[in-house]
Amino acid sequence: MEKLDKIDLRILRILQTDGRIQNIELAEKVGLSPSPCLRRVKILEEAGVIERYVALLNAAKVGAGLTVFVRIWLKAQDADTVDHFTKEIRQLPQVVECHLMAGDCDFLLRVVATDLDAYRDFQVHSLTRIKGVQSVKTEIPMQKIKSTSELPL
């Protein structure tokens, strides 16, 4: 895909805040007729600029009100150890984000759970049992200051 123009960026800004907006309304907001607007959205989807559409849930209302950040150190950083760890992590629904890090730890996870007891159970019975895990350090946020899925465009 070629570089995004001003209209593409406007479309993306609006879709980030309302992914269910009707094409007619979107077209009106960005100054296009519906057909060219829909065509642009399809191009953005096909190019992978728009990866998918999702519903953002209230974590507390679905039993996942606790968020913790977990730093993981592996016993080794060879390809087999890292690949095994990432394969196992992908299978754990409590892990909603996993990042391979440069710096102090090997991985940084964002984990959700019902409460601290549920997280502790998850840590003991899942995280620390993954072959190759050397150390697990949990950081518990005291207050959420900002959380967004919107990228600055």
Buried (B, 14 or more C-beta within 10 A) or exposed (E): EEEBEEBBEBBBBBBBEEBEBEEEEBBEBBEBEBEEBBEBBEBBEEEEBBEEEEEEEEBEEEEBBBBBBBBBBBEEEEEEBBEBBEEBBEEBEBBEEBEEEEEEBBBBBBBBBBEEEBBEEBBEEBBEEBEBBEEBEBEEEEEEEEEEEEEEE
